[in-house]
Amino acid sequence: MTVNWNAQAYDALPLPHEAWGRGVIDGLTLRGDETLIDAGCGSGRDAQRALMHLPEGQIIGLDASESMRVAFTDRFAGVSRVEVRESDLMDVWPVEPEGADAVMSVAAFHWLDRQELTWAQVARALRPGGRVRIDAGGQGNLTRLLSAVDEVGATALLPTWHYAGVDETLDHLRSVGLTPIEVRLRSAPAYFDDDDTYARYLADVVLHHLSDDQRAQVAAIMGDRCVDYVRLEVAAKKPR
């Protein structure tokens, strides 16, 4: 089920994604002159942070959403070292083979039901010695929330997400010739301070196609203004 992202509403929310992005960027330990691909770049908040670590580098953002690409372009207007390209991450990426020093991705891989195709594109894009870090929804993600959605009879209104586990991800990495550095699952529940922010977060980030009444029922079942995230954190490199 296609999600039509509202980039402005998305950016206005206090997203736990920001902390996930910081972890990904810090973990890359960028020198400052690399070419970095941001796979599933969204509106560019993570790319903006990464750019501070790349005074002599460049960033190529990839995203399938037109509204997110427009927001990304607006964010980096006049910045020649950053560009965004339309891309289905499971198809061939519109980038030069072995043209990137690093690939990052935040909160995108769980939208892909054929993640092995995307890992093959990561391997294709990286130079020998290049590295990749991602943070995405992992095995066990949203167990309570999805149960609440099912309880209100709205499961059919959800997009198709794929929450990969450690063993599956290790298999994907090795099958495309990437060397795992760290692959782990981490519980990361997000709590919200008030009912209004929680409702807006559910509407704009997680439960897009549910009605307001259905989301209110889900929130009541949850009872603690929580989104019970489990993160899949992956670090790998391409052998020289």
ZAPATI-768959 format. One record per residue (C-alpha): residue in one letter; x, y, z. Coordinates in Angstrom, 3 decimals. Example, Ala and Ser with C-alpha at 12.3 -4.5 7.8 and 13.67 -1.06 7.14 Angstrom:
2
 aa       px       py       pz
  A   12.300   -4.500    7.800
  S   13.670   -1.060    7.140
***
This chain:
240
 aa       px       py       pz
  M    0.000    0.000    0.000
  T    1.512    3.302   -1.133
  V    2.126    6.023    1.443
  N    1.893    9.621    0.262
  W    4.309   11.291    2.637
  N    3.610   14.762    3.991
  A    7.200   15.933    4.339
  Q    6.282   19.134    6.191
  A    4.193   17.308    8.802
  Y    6.888   14.637    9.107
  D    9.619   17.184    9.781
  A    7.508   19.038   12.349
  L    7.363   16.025   14.664
  P    9.849   15.100   17.423
  L   11.162   12.031   15.627
  P   13.143    9.276   17.342
  H   14.609    8.886   13.834
  E   16.955   11.785   14.643
  A   18.767    9.767   17.304
  W   18.905    6.776   14.967
  G   20.449    8.984   12.287
  R   23.060   10.348   14.675
  G   24.100    6.821   15.538
  V   24.434    5.837   11.890
  I   26.457    8.931   10.954
  D   28.725    8.798   13.992
  G   29.351    5.119   13.338
  L   30.610    5.798    9.819
  T   33.518    7.870   11.214
  L   33.725    9.976    8.066
  R   37.071   11.563    7.154
  G   35.403   14.539    5.482
  D   36.094   14.019    1.777
  E   33.943   10.987    0.998
  T   31.094   10.449   -1.417
  L   28.161    9.292    0.723
  I   24.902    7.754   -0.491
  D   21.854    8.260    1.729
  A   19.506    5.421    0.726
  G   15.914    6.367    1.531
  C   16.977    9.935    2.278
  G   13.510   11.353    2.976
  S   13.453   15.097    3.532
  G   17.200   15.247    4.161
  R   17.465   15.676    7.924
  D   20.078   12.943    8.230
  A   21.933   14.155    5.143
  Q   22.070   17.635    6.664
  R   23.756   16.241    9.760
  A   26.096   14.091    7.660
  L   27.128   17.113    5.609
  M   28.645   18.676    8.728
  H   31.082   15.736    8.729
  L   31.876   16.159    5.020
  P   33.441   19.595    4.486
  E   35.059   18.358    1.268
  G   32.706   15.501    0.414
  Q   29.416   15.045   -1.364
  I   26.077   13.358   -0.700
  I   23.723   11.610   -3.107
  G   20.253   11.103   -1.694
  L   18.014    8.353   -3.074
  D   14.263    8.219   -2.484
  A   11.132    6.997   -4.251
  S    8.801    9.622   -2.743
  E    8.333   12.751   -4.836
  S    7.224   14.840   -1.851
  M   10.315   13.825    0.111
  R   12.604   14.563   -2.847
  V   11.065   18.028   -3.173
  A   11.644   18.682    0.531
  F   15.222   17.389    0.207
  T   15.875   19.696   -2.758
  D   14.456   22.679   -0.871
  R   16.594   21.916    2.177
  F   19.803   21.914    0.137
  A   18.973   24.702   -2.300
  G   22.236   26.238   -3.477
  V   24.389   23.439   -2.041
  S   26.129   21.951   -5.062
  R   27.695   19.054   -3.125
  V   24.310   17.499   -2.341
  E   21.767   16.111   -4.790
  V   18.775   13.806   -4.720
  R   17.786   11.198   -7.280
  E   14.605    9.192   -7.747
  S   15.171    5.562   -6.868
  D   13.310    2.413   -5.950
  L   15.906    0.959   -3.600
  M   15.132   -2.580   -4.775
  D   15.917   -1.628   -8.391
  V   19.279   -0.608   -9.896
  W   20.413    2.556   -8.136
  P   21.088    5.562  -10.383
  V   24.691    5.872   -9.189
  E   28.109    5.025  -10.580
  P   29.263    1.475   -9.735
  E   31.977    1.590   -7.065
  G   31.572    5.363   -6.899
  A   30.726    5.735   -3.203
  D   32.916    5.556   -0.129
  A   29.983    5.032    2.215
  V   26.283    4.222    2.256
  M   23.912    5.094    5.069
  S   20.225    4.439    5.559
  V   17.866    5.391    8.379
  A   14.351    3.946    8.757
  A   14.095    2.761    5.151
  F   15.075   -0.908    4.769
  H   11.976   -2.255    6.536
  W    9.863   -0.811    3.698
  L   11.595   -3.253    1.314
  D   10.227   -6.775    1.011
  R   13.207   -7.961   -1.063
  Q   16.074   -6.634    1.001
  E   18.574   -8.917   -0.709
  L   18.081   -6.837   -3.874
  T   18.926   -3.668   -1.971
  W   22.003   -5.153   -0.323
  A   23.217   -6.104   -3.808
  Q   22.910   -2.433   -4.805
  V   24.839   -1.366   -1.705
  A   27.664   -3.715   -2.723
  R   27.536   -2.449   -6.311
  A   27.715    1.205   -5.237
  L   30.600    0.886   -2.768
  R   34.264    1.167   -3.663
  P   36.536   -1.584   -2.289
  G   37.081   -0.678    1.338
  G   33.795    1.250    1.484
  R   31.444    0.841    4.410
  V   27.728    0.863    5.120
  R   25.634    1.500    8.206
  I   21.875    1.246    8.469
  D   19.221    1.535   11.135
  A   15.792    0.087   10.328
  G   12.865   -1.672   11.889
  G   13.964   -5.177   12.861
  Q   12.477   -8.498   13.882
  G    9.930   -7.915   16.667
  N    9.292   -4.290   15.692
  L    5.886   -2.844   16.684
  T    4.618   -6.118   18.158
  R    2.272   -4.398   20.624
  L    1.178   -1.678   18.214
  L    0.397   -4.128   15.414
  S   -1.573   -6.277   17.844
  A   -3.627   -3.202   18.774
  V   -4.218   -2.441   15.084
  D   -5.415   -6.009   14.596
  E   -7.695   -5.678   17.610
  V   -9.512   -2.752   15.963
  G   -9.778   -4.657   12.687
  A   -7.489   -2.399   10.661
  T   -4.582   -4.674    9.720
  A   -5.576   -4.593    6.036
  L   -4.911   -0.826    6.034
  L   -1.227   -1.225    6.894
  P    1.609   -1.045    4.355
  T    3.751   -4.124    3.810
  W    6.741   -3.954    6.124
  H    9.513   -6.523    6.422
  Y   11.339   -6.629    9.727
  A   14.515   -8.624    9.118
  G   16.405  -10.440   11.829
  V   20.113  -10.929   12.447
  D   20.574  -14.258   10.682
  E   18.646  -13.175    7.587
  T   20.676   -9.966    7.349
  L   23.979  -11.782    7.777
  D   22.968  -14.092    4.930
  H   22.180  -11.102    2.703
  L   25.479   -9.377    3.476
  R   27.585  -12.456    2.817
  S   25.694  -13.357   -0.354
  V   26.649  -10.021   -1.968
  G   30.248  -10.060   -0.740
  L   29.976   -7.577    2.124
  T   31.840   -8.297    5.357
  P   29.660   -7.902    8.483
  I   31.113   -5.781   11.260
  E   28.093   -5.664   13.549
  V   24.505   -6.824   13.086
  R   22.208   -6.582   16.082
  L   18.645   -5.963   17.241
  R   17.992   -3.287   19.858
  S   14.782   -2.519   21.727
  A   14.092    1.214   21.378
  P   10.552    2.101   22.516
  A    9.568    5.711   21.793
  Y    7.313    7.501   24.284
  F    5.484   10.757   23.601
  D    4.742   13.515   26.098
  D    1.110   14.237   25.228
  D   -1.874   12.729   23.456
  D   -1.860   15.257   20.591
  T    1.761   14.619   19.611
  Y    1.207   10.873   19.856
  A   -1.874   11.111   17.625
  R   -0.008   13.197   15.039
  Y    2.916   10.777   15.081
  L    0.661    7.785   14.519
  A   -1.104    9.633   11.681
  D    1.959   10.996    9.875
  V    4.614    8.342   10.525
  V    3.138    4.930   11.330
  L   -0.597    4.407   10.748
  H   -1.199    6.575    7.684
  H   -4.267    4.846    6.251
  L   -6.235    4.283    9.439
  S   -9.073    6.659   10.272
  D   -8.787    9.106   13.164
  D  -11.214    6.942   15.137
  Q   -9.201    3.771   14.484
  R   -5.949    5.480   15.534
  A   -7.660    6.749   18.706
  Q   -8.726    3.184   19.494
  V   -5.176    1.951   18.943
  A   -3.821    4.679   21.248
  A   -6.330    3.699   23.930
  I   -5.331    0.044   23.718
  M   -1.628    0.936   23.955
  G   -2.360    3.114   26.976
  D    1.153    4.501   27.414
  R    1.732    6.716   24.331
  C    4.381    4.262   23.136
  V    5.597    3.070   19.747
  D    7.396   -0.159   20.574
  Y   10.304    0.001   18.145
  V   12.936   -2.684   17.722
  R   15.860   -1.482   15.629
  L   18.025   -3.515   13.276
  E   21.493   -1.960   13.330
  V   23.931   -3.042   10.647
  A   27.553   -2.130    9.980
  A   29.480   -3.777    7.145
  K   32.285   -3.104    4.686
  K   33.272   -4.081    1.168
  P   36.594   -5.973    1.058
  R   39.519   -4.332   -0.700
***
